[in-house]
Amino acid sequence: MPGQLILNLSLRDIHPAVMIKCHNVLDDIDHCLTAQTSPHLTEMEHGTRDFIDGTLADVLRGDVTLAHDRPTVFSPFGLGVLDLAVGYHIYRTALRTGRATEIPGFFPGLKRW
């Protein structure tokens, strides 16, 4: 579906025949094109990296603008910021709902968010 954003979190579930028809944004191109990830299999099957539009950094800087003419697949192979975002959300939810257990001094000198 045009304009759809697909988060390729498992990194191995999207067939190369689908990947090649989408816009593709990766966190790190060389890193993501290893370990038989969907982008890696697409590169091997088609013999090119031309299906990759750019990196997340390219998009955030405005160096890459994606049209809404087809779906965009984002493949975050090893992107620790997603782990941090989920952890922060869980932490804030635990604080808000009274489920957090503070351990004073666990991180010396760190101020509470």
Secondary structure, 3 states (H helix, E strand, C coil): CCCCEEECCCCCCCCHHHHCCCEEEECCHHHHCCCCCHHHHHHHHHCCCCCCCEEHHHHHHCCCCCCCCCCEEEECCCCHHHHHHHHHHHHHHHHHCCCCCCCCCCCCCCCCC
